[in-house]
Amino acid sequence: MTSPDLHQRLLDKEATLAVIGLGYVGLPIALAFARHIKVIGFDIHAGRVDQMKQSIDPSEELEKEDFEGCDISFTANAEDLKAAQFFVVAVPTPINSTNQPDLTPLLSASRTVGDALSPGDYVVYESTVYPGCTEEDCIPVLEERSGLKFGNDFKVGYSPERINPGDKVNTIETIVKVVSGSDEESLDVIARTYDLVVKAGTHRASSIKVAEASKIIENTQRDVNIALINELSIIFNRVGINTFEVLEAAGTKWNFLKFTPGLVGGHCIGVDPYYLTWRAEKLGYHAKVINSGRYVNDSMGYYAGKQVVKRLLEKGINPLEAKVLVMGVTFKENVSDIRNSKVFNVIQELRSFNVQTDVVDPFASANQVDHEYGVQLQESAKEGAYDAIVVAVNHADYVNLNQNDFAKLLKNPKDGLLVDIKGIYRHLESHMNYWSF
C-alpha cells in the first residue's frame, strides 16, 4: 500500500524526489524543491547534465547562485532514479509536422519512471497534455514497465507547469499551482509537497482531467484572443489605420480585454491548442473557433513577409535585388528560446521571393538557430546595407533604438522600410517609411 507519510519522509530526507526532464520547466522546479528536500535531477542529455553539475543552466534562464544551497544530484543514468520515491515528469510535449500531439518524450519518460517504480511511490506529471492523457496513455506504461498496479501499489497526480521563460516576477514561488491526485490521499500528499515551494499556494483540482484541462485552456484562451486581434490588424491595415492606436482607444473602456497583435510561437500558446483540438476530433467534435484561431496565428509570419515584399515593390525596389535585416528570432523578448518561433516564417517568406536576408539576435545561439532552422545569424548588422529592417522581437537591446539608429543601417533612409512587428516604434511612423501589424 502507498505510504501515507511520504510527504513527511521527504521533509526528513528519508525519501527522495526526482525530476525527469531538466529543461525550462524541470530545472527550476528541481532546484526549488532541492532547497527543502533531497532531489535527483535526471535528463537524457549527458552534456546538459555535465553543465548543470557545474551550476550552469543550459537554457540560460538561471544563474550560478540559483544552484547554491540545493540538495540535488544531477544524472543521466536512469538507474539512479531507483533511489527516488516521488517522481515529477517535466518533459516537452510537442506537435508533429501535421500539428498532432507527439507523445514520444512523455511516453519515453513514463517508461523510464516505470522501470524505477517501487510500491508506495508517487508520479506527478507536469507536461501539458489533453484531458485524459495521464490516465489513458501514461499510467498503462507505468504499470507495464513496473509490473505494479496503479492505485494499490503506486499513485499518480497531475500538476501543470506555469513557467514563463524570462519572467523574473511571475515565478514558481509566486504563481498558484494547480494540483490533482488519483484519490484524496494522493491529492493531499501532492498538494502539501508543492506547498513547500509555492508560496502563492495550491489549488486542489477535483480530478486529474480537470487539472489537465485547466492548463490547456489557459493557452488556448490566449491563442484565440490574439488571433482575433491579429485578424483585426489585417482588416485595419486595409482600412489604413494603425491597430495599436485602435487598441489604445478601445482600451479606455474598463472591460476591454487588452491583447495585442503579433507572432504566436513558442512551446505553449502555439502548440497546446492542437492537443485540445486533436482530443476533440477523437471525441467526434471539430473545434471551429480554436482551429480558426490557430489558422490565423500560424499565418501571421508569412503575412508579415508578404507585406515587406509588397512595400518594397511600392517603392520601386526589386525584391531580387533587395536586402532585408531581421532583428530578433527568439519566440519572445529577452530569452534565448527559439522553439517554434514564428520569426522564421517571416524569413522563409522573404526568401521565397529571393530576398536576401541578414539575421541578428543578441540572445539566440547561432549554433542552435543554424541546427534547428538552417539560418545563419550575423554577429552584427551592416551599416548602409538594407532596403528594409524588420524588428521582430522587442528585446531590451532594441526598445530604445531611434530614427538615427535605423537610418545608419538603411541604404536609403528616406525610402527604407521599418517593419515594427511589436509596435514599439510607433512614434517614428510620421518620420519613416513605417509599417506594423
C-alpha positions, -999 to 999 in steps of 0.1 A, spaced: 0 0 0 11 36 -6 27 51 24 5 79 39 36 98 53 56 102 21 55 140 24 70 138 59 96 113 47 106 138 20 109 165 47 130 142 69 151 134 38 143 97 43 128 98 8 139 115 -24 121 134 -51 132 130 -87 126 154 -116 127 138 -151 135 164 -177 156 194 -168 147 220 -194 130 253 -190 104 238 -167 122 209 -150 154 226 -138 137 255 -119 113 231 -101 141 207 -93 162 235 -77 131 249 -59 124 215 -43 162 209 -36 162 239 -12 139 219 11 142 182 3 166 158 -13 163 158 -51 176 138 -81 177 157 -113 175 135 -144 179 143 -181 187 121 -210 212 145 -224 245 138 -207 261 171 -220 234 191 -203 238 172 -171 275 179 -171 268 216 -174 243 215 -145 268 197 -123 289 229 -128 260 251 -118 253 261 -154 218 263 -168 219 251 -205 187 271 -211 204 303 -199 175 311 -176 191 306 -142 223 320 -127 250 301 -108 237 314 -75 204 297 -82 221 263 -77 236 273 -43 222 257 -11 204 229 -31 205 193 -21 205 179 -56 224 153 -76 223 155 -114 224 124 -135 218 109 -170 218 74 -156 183 61 -153 194 35 -127 199 64 -102 162 70 -103 156 38 -83 166 58 -52 136 81 -56 100 77 -43 84 108 -56 87 114 -94 79 147 -112 78 144 -150 85 176 -168 94 167 -204 83 185 -236 50 177 -253 55 189 -289 34 185 -320 45 168 -352 46 181 -388 8 176 -391 1 195 -359 -9 164 -340 4 156 -304 38 139 -303 38 120 -270 72 104 -277 91 123 -250 63 118 -225 59 81 -230 97 76 -230 98 93 -197 70 72 -184 89 41 -194 120 54 -176 100 61 -144 81 28 -147 115 10 -146 123 27 -114 90 25 -96 86 7 -63 55 1 -41 44 32 -23 58 56 -49 42 87 -64 44 100 -100 33 136 -109 31 148 -145 37 185 -153 39 183 -191 10 199 -209 -14 173 -223 -50 169 -234 -76 158 -208 -73 121 -202 -37 117 -214 -22 109 -179 -47 82 -171 -52 67 -206 -17 70 -220 8 73 -192 -4 51 -164 -7 20 -186 30 25 -195 39 28 -158 20 -4 -150 36 -23 -178 72 -13 -171 69 -16 -133 47 -47 -130 29 -28 -103 -8 -20 -100 -19 16 -102 -39 27 -71 -28 -2 -50 10 -1 -55 16 35 -67 -3 67 -71 -4 94 -98 -11 131 -99 -10 159 -124 2 195 -117 5 216 -148 36 238 -151 32 275 -152 68 286 -160 71 318 -180 106 319 -195 124 352 -190 99 363 -163 116 372 -130 83 384 -113 59 355 -120 79 326 -108 73 291 -94 70 306 -59 45 334 -69 21 316 -92 -7 295 -77 -1 258 -85 -30 236 -97 -26 201 -83 -45 169 -86 -43 133 -75 -57 99 -83 -75 99 -49 -80 120 -18 -49 107 -1 -26 113 -31 -41 148 -36 -33 157 -1 3 144 -3 10 161 -36 -6 194 -25 15 196 7 46 187 -12 42 215 -37 33 238 -8 69 235 1 80 256 -29 49 275 -40 44 305 -16 13 315 -35 -3 282 -25 -20 254 -44 -54 249 -59 -67 214 -54 -85 203 -86 -112 177 -83 -96 153 -107 -66 148 -130 -87 155 -161 -98 188 -146 -62 198 -139 -51 188 -174 -80 208 -190 -73 238 -168 -38 241 -182 -46 236 -218 -74 262 -219 -50 288 -204 -30 289 -236 -60 282 -258 -78 312 -245 -48 335 -251 -44 320 -286 -80 327 -296 -79 362 -283 -46 370 -300 -60 355 -332 -89 379 -331 -66 409 -327 -44 396 -355 -74 393 -378 -84 428 -368 -49 441 -377 -53 426 -412 -86 445 -416 -72 477 -402 -42 475 -424 -66 476 -454 -86 504 -439 -53 523 -435 -53 528 -397 -28 517 -370 -40 487 -350 -21 498 -319 -39 532 -319 -72 514 -323 -64 492 -293 -53 522 -272 -86 539 -278 -107 508 -272 -87 500 -241 -101 531 -223 -132 511 -216 -129 492 -183 -139 458 -196 -120 458 -229 -95 428 -230 -61 441 -237 -44 418 -262 -21 429 -290 -13 415 -325 19 395 -330 37 363 -339 24 335 -318 51 309 -313 69 292 -285 63 259 -268 29 267 -253 5 290 -270 14 279 -305 13 242 -296 -12 234 -268 -44 242 -286 -36 215 -311 -36 189 -282 -72 201 -273 -85 201 -309 -69 166 -315 -87 153 -284 -120 169 -296 -117 152 -330 -112 119 -313 -145 126 -294 -163 134 -327 -163 172 -324 -145 196 -348 -134 227 -328 -143 256 -351 -132 286 -331 -99 271 -318 -89 258 -352 -97 292 -369 -76 310 -343 -47 286 -349 -50 292 -387 -48 329 -383 -19 329 -359 1 304 -378 -2 325 -410 9 358 -395 47 353 -401 40 347 -438 17 376 -439 44 399 -425 69 386 -450 45 394 -479 38 429 -465 76 436 -466 78 425 -503 47 445 -512 61 477 -497 94 472 -514 77 469 -547 56 500 -540 89 519 -536 102 505 -569 127 482 -553 131 448 -570 129 420 -544 155 401 -563 180 429 -556 167 438 -521 184 431 -488 165 429 -455 177 429 -419 156 408 -394 163 417 -358 153 391 -333 144 354 -338 135 341 -304 99 334 -297 97 362 -271 117 390 -258 149 387 -237 152 349 -238 173 325 -258 144 301 -266 138 296 -303 114 268 -301 85 272 -326 95 308 -332 73 322 -360 100 348 -369 115 320 -391 82 321 -411 89 357 -419 124 348 -430 111 319 -450 85 340 -468 111 367 -477 135 341 -490 107 325 -511 108 358 -530 146 355 -532 150 385 -509 185 384 -493 182 385 -455 206 391 -427 195 380 -393 207 391 -359 197 384 -323 216 392 -291 201 363 -271 198 334 -295 225 308 -300 239 309 -336 246 271 -335 210 263 -324 195 286 -349 216 270 -377 208 235 -365 171 239 -360 162 263 -389 192 264 -413 195 301 -407 229 318 -401 230 345 -375 252 375 -382 273 389 -354 261 424 -362 242 444 -387 260 462 -416 257 500 -419 241 513 -451 233 478 -463 195 473 -461 163 482 -480 142 472 -451 145 464 -414 122 440 -396 123 443 -358 105 411 -350 112 408 -312 112 436 -287 145 427 -269 157 451 -243 186 458 -267 162 471 -293 135 491 -275 154 523 -272 166 524 -308 158 557 -326 154 571 -361 192 577 -365 200 541 -354 178 528 -382 190 554 -407 226 542 -403 215 507 -414 194 516 -444 207 521 -479 183 550 -484 170 563 -451 142 583 -469 127 553 -487 140 524 -465 113 505 -447 109 499 -410 87 469 -401 78 470 -364 61 437 -355 55 446 -319 46 482 -325 73 496 -302 84 524 -326 50 540 -333 65 574 -325 86 570 -357 56 564 -380 54 600 -392 92 602 -398 99 570 -416 85 546 -442 69 525 -414 46 495 -411 34 474 -382 6 448 -375 
